[in-house]
Amino acid sequence: MTRTWNVLVTGGAGYVGSALIPELLKAGHKVTVLDLYLYGDDLFEDLRGPNLREVKGDIRDIAVVKDALKGCDSVIHLACISNDPSYDLDPNLGRSINYDAFLPLVRASKAAGVKRFIYASSSSVYGVKDEPEVTEDLPLEPLTDYSKFKALCEQELNAEASDDFTVCTIRPSTVCGYAKRQRLDVVVNIFTNQAVNNGKIRVTGGPQKRPNIHVDDMVRVYLHLLQQPSEKIQRKIWNAGDTNFPISELAQIVRQVVGGHVEIETLPTNDPRSYHVSGKKIRDDIGFELKYTIEDAVRGLVDAMKSGKLVDPLNNPMYFNIKRMQDVRLK
Ligand SMILES: NC(=O)c1ccc[n+]([C@@H]2O[C@H](COP(=O)([O-])OP(=O)(O)OC[C@H]3O[C@@H](n4cnc5c(N)ncnc54)[C@H](O)[C@@H]3O)[C@@H](O)[C@H]2O)c1
């Protein structure tokens, strides 16, 4: 039987959240979204009703956090300045959201009676690895502040675990595919946008392997975690994603799915980072299996572009975190 929760999703109006919220509601959960709604206020217009509460506010404001937590028994924490370039725009801002606000949020959750806290970290916490398979037990060597604070939050979260407070961390691969709040600044989505709207994909480097996960599988991970008994997920850290292709192959997959004449231009890179993230542990521990492919992600994006669900995808700042961050001048 499905266990239902009253779940607070911070950052629920972002890329992953926009796909997650409808599925949480469909599964019978009650949902509170706490988000600055940087990417639009009307995302969940069609879903409004007694099971959805929307709080437009900042996770750095503890009064807002406490209010949003009222009645919630679980948290999925997605809110973040969520890539290196946006983070680097204003490192103090990035730190205040990604790190300083973290422990107060966790502690307020505990105080509010939350039983389960799920944290979206990132597979970037590993840094560069020579191992052929990047598994969860490898030491973390984060290369940027974005990744460093993700790694620190993982530790701080585990230290807060108790019999009454179950915590779990997910390290997602780069997410791809269509979602209502679209990001077009992640690799598969960038290539698809270029192929459909420019007829030319620009690949920097080529042989480096990068892990990707379909946004709908990302959603399935969070739904799956809510159904697990506490003892199976307590203090666990899992990679999410098991699809690793060299960037050059990703470009070819995109070209093949988009069809027609698409040129691939290869440019040199001074960033040879290459890693192969393993999704074995989450499969072995709690039976999570991926369902979607890169091809599915590309097809979803192509359909969205062709049917006009995405407006001016080459230029619209709403699809590019860094452009949007610059426009709103968030402090
Ligand atoms: N998308 C990926 O490829 C990827 C990969 C690895 C990890 N992750 C992690 O998954 C999570 C979700 O990623 P996403 O792609 O949906 O990101 P996103 O940028 O689309 O969404 C983040 C959301 O957080 C909100 N937010 C930012 N600062 C806030 C604040 N101070 N208070 C309240 N809300 C705030 C934004 O408005 C946005 O809606 C993030 O934590 C990210 O680091 C994402």
The ligand as a MOL file (V3000), in Angstrom:
LIG
                    3D

  0  0  0     0  0            999 V3000
M  V30 BEGIN CTAB
M  V30 COUNTS 44 48 0 0 0
M  V30 BEGIN ATOM
M  V30 1 N 19.3680 19.6900 -12.5150 0
M  V30 2 C 20.4830 18.9910 -12.3690 0
M  V30 3 O 21.1440 18.6030 -13.3410 0
M  V30 4 C 20.9570 18.6170 -10.9790 0
M  V30 5 C 22.0340 17.7360 -10.8450 0
M  V30 6 C 22.5070 17.4290 -9.5610 0
M  V30 7 C 21.8700 17.9690 -8.4460 0
M  V30 8 N 20.8140 18.8060 -8.6140 0 CHG=1
M  V30 9 C 20.1720 19.3800 -7.4100 0
M  V30 10 O 18.7900 19.1230 -7.4370 0
M  V30 11 C 18.0920 20.2450 -6.9020 0
M  V30 12 C 17.0480 20.7230 -7.8850 0
M  V30 13 O 17.7120 21.1090 -9.0960 0
M  V30 14 P 16.9300 21.8710 -10.2590 0
M  V30 15 O 17.6170 21.5500 -11.5230 0
M  V30 16 O 15.4810 21.6270 -10.1270 0 CHG=-1
M  V30 17 O 17.2780 23.3930 -9.8750 0
M  V30 18 P 16.4820 24.7400 -10.2070 0
M  V30 19 O 17.4820 25.8280 -10.1980 0
M  V30 20 O 15.6220 24.5600 -11.3950 0
M  V30 21 O 15.5220 24.8770 -8.9350 0
M  V30 22 C 15.9380 25.3950 -7.7150 0
M  V30 23 C 14.7580 26.1380 -7.1150 0
M  V30 24 O 15.1710 26.6730 -5.8700 0
M  V30 25 C 14.5630 27.9420 -5.7270 0
M  V30 26 N 15.3710 28.7170 -4.7890 0
M  V30 27 C 16.6390 29.1790 -4.9470 0
M  V30 28 N 17.0130 29.8660 -3.8620 0
M  V30 29 C 15.9710 29.8180 -3.0020 0
M  V30 30 C 15.7550 30.3560 -1.6960 0
M  V30 31 N 16.7050 31.0930 -1.0910 0
M  V30 32 N 14.5760 30.1280 -1.0850 0
M  V30 33 C 13.6010 29.4190 -1.7120 0
M  V30 34 N 13.7520 28.8910 -2.9530 0
M  V30 35 C 14.9230 29.0990 -3.5760 0
M  V30 36 C 14.5660 28.5380 -7.1240 0
M  V30 37 O 13.5570 29.5270 -7.2570 0
M  V30 38 C 14.2840 27.3120 -7.9770 0
M  V30 39 O 12.8920 27.2000 -8.2410 0
M  V30 40 C 19.1490 21.2920 -6.5600 0
M  V30 41 O 19.4550 21.1880 -5.1950 0
M  V30 42 C 20.3240 20.8880 -7.4030 0
M  V30 43 O 21.5530 21.2860 -6.8410 0
M  V30 44 C 20.3370 19.1330 -9.8420 0
M  V30 END ATOM
M  V30 BEGIN BOND
M  V30 1 1 1 2
M  V30 2 2 2 3
M  V30 3 1 2 4
M  V30 4 1 4 5
M  V30 5 2 4 44
M  V30 6 2 5 6
M  V30 7 1 6 7
M  V30 8 2 7 8
M  V30 9 1 8 9
M  V30 10 1 8 44
M  V30 11 1 9 10
M  V30 12 1 9 42
M  V30 13 1 10 11
M  V30 14 1 11 12
M  V30 15 1 11 40
M  V30 16 1 12 13
M  V30 17 1 13 14
M  V30 18 2 14 15
M  V30 19 1 14 16
M  V30 20 1 14 17
M  V30 21 1 17 18
M  V30 22 2 18 19
M  V30 23 1 18 20
M  V30 24 1 18 21
M  V30 25 1 21 22
M  V30 26 1 22 23
M  V30 27 1 23 24
M  V30 28 1 23 38
M  V30 29 1 24 25
M  V30 30 1 25 26
M  V30 31 1 25 36
M  V30 32 1 26 27
M  V30 33 1 26 35
M  V30 34 2 27 28
M  V30 35 1 28 29
M  V30 36 1 29 30
M  V30 37 2 29 35
M  V30 38 1 30 31
M  V30 39 2 30 32
M  V30 40 1 32 33
M  V30 41 2 33 34
M  V30 42 1 34 35
M  V30 43 1 36 37
M  V30 44 1 36 38
M  V30 45 1 38 39
M  V30 46 1 40 41
M  V30 47 1 40 42
M  V30 48 1 42 43
M  V30 END BOND
M  V30 END CTAB
M  END
